[in-house]
Amino acid sequence: MIIGGFALLAQAPPAPPSSANQGGTGPVGGGGAPIGSGVVLLIVMAAGYGGKKVLDARKRLAE
């Protein structure tokens, strides 16, 4: 973990707009990163794991 802390460095912030007339900032970081399907996958896997734990507990209780 100590070595990883030195190797994992963040990116520098983006440069400010070149002209005061342009105003505003660039797009929000991450842009169009698709995280929706990953969240659904995580929830489905957690529900499956929880269901298996419940079934195993019921089976153990029946014995």
C-alpha positions as a Markdown table, in Angstrom:
| # | Residue | x | y | z |
|---|---|---|---|---|
| 1 | Met | 0.0 | 0.0 | 0.0 |
| 2 | Ile | 2.9 | 2.4 | 0.7 |
| 3 | Ile | 4.4 | 1.8 | -2.8 |
| 4 | Gly | 1.0 | 2.2 | -4.4 |
| 5 | Gly | 0.4 | 5.6 | -2.8 |
| 6 | Phe | 3.5 | 6.9 | -4.6 |
| 7 | Ala | 2.6 | 5.4 | -7.9 |
| 8 | Leu | -1.1 | 6.5 | -8.1 |
| 9 | Leu | -1.0 | 10.2 | -8.8 |
| 10 | Ala | -4.0 | 12.3 | -9.8 |
| 11 | Gln | -4.2 | 14.4 | -13.0 |
| 12 | Ala | -3.5 | 18.1 | -13.0 |
| 13 | Pro | -6.6 | 20.3 | -13.2 |
| 14 | Pro | -7.6 | 21.6 | -16.6 |
| 15 | Ala | -6.3 | 24.9 | -17.9 |
| 16 | Pro | -8.6 | 27.9 | -17.4 |
| 17 | Pro | -10.5 | 29.3 | -20.4 |
| 18 | Ser | -8.2 | 31.3 | -22.7 |
| 19 | Ser | -10.5 | 34.3 | -22.9 |
| 20 | Ala | -12.7 | 36.1 | -20.3 |
| 21 | Asn | -15.4 | 36.5 | -23.0 |
| 22 | Gln | -15.8 | 32.8 | -23.4 |
| 23 | Gly | -16.8 | 32.3 | -19.7 |
| 24 | Gly | -18.0 | 29.1 | -18.2 |
| 25 | Thr | -16.0 | 25.9 | -17.8 |
| 26 | Gly | -15.6 | 22.8 | -19.8 |
| 27 | Pro | -17.7 | 19.7 | -19.4 |
| 28 | Val | -17.9 | 18.0 | -16.0 |
| 29 | Gly | -15.3 | 15.4 | -15.4 |
| 30 | Gly | -16.2 | 11.9 | -16.5 |
| 31 | Gly | -18.3 | 13.1 | -19.4 |
| 32 | Gly | -20.5 | 10.3 | -20.7 |
| 33 | Ala | -19.0 | 7.4 | -18.6 |
| 34 | Pro | -21.6 | 4.6 | -18.5 |
| 35 | Ile | -22.0 | 3.7 | -14.9 |
| 36 | Gly | -25.7 | 2.7 | -15.0 |
| 37 | Ser | -25.2 | -0.9 | -16.2 |
| 38 | Gly | -22.4 | -1.4 | -13.6 |
| 39 | Val | -24.7 | -0.4 | -10.8 |
| 40 | Val | -27.4 | -2.7 | -12.0 |
| 41 | Leu | -24.9 | -5.6 | -12.2 |
| 42 | Leu | -23.7 | -4.9 | -8.7 |
| 43 | Ile | -27.2 | -4.8 | -7.3 |
| 44 | Val | -28.1 | -8.1 | -9.0 |
| 45 | Met | -25.0 | -9.8 | -7.8 |
| 46 | Ala | -25.6 | -8.6 | -4.2 |
| 47 | Ala | -29.2 | -9.8 | -4.3 |
| 48 | Gly | -28.0 | -13.2 | -5.6 |
| 49 | Tyr | -25.4 | -13.5 | -2.9 |
| 50 | Gly | -27.9 | -12.5 | -0.2 |
| 51 | Gly | -30.5 | -15.0 | -1.5 |
| 52 | Lys | -27.9 | -17.8 | -1.4 |
| 53 | Lys | -27.0 | -16.8 | 2.2 |
| 54 | Val | -30.7 | -16.9 | 3.2 |
| 55 | Leu | -31.3 | -20.3 | 1.5 |
| 56 | Asp | -28.1 | -21.8 | 3.2 |
| 57 | Ala | -29.3 | -20.5 | 6.6 |
| 58 | Arg | -32.8 | -22.0 | 6.2 |
| 59 | Lys | -31.2 | -25.3 | 5.1 |
| 60 | Arg | -28.9 | -25.3 | 8.1 |
| 61 | Leu | -31.9 | -24.5 | 10.4 |
| 62 | Ala | -34.0 | -27.4 | 8.9 |
| 63 | Glu | -31.2 | -29.9 | 9.7 |
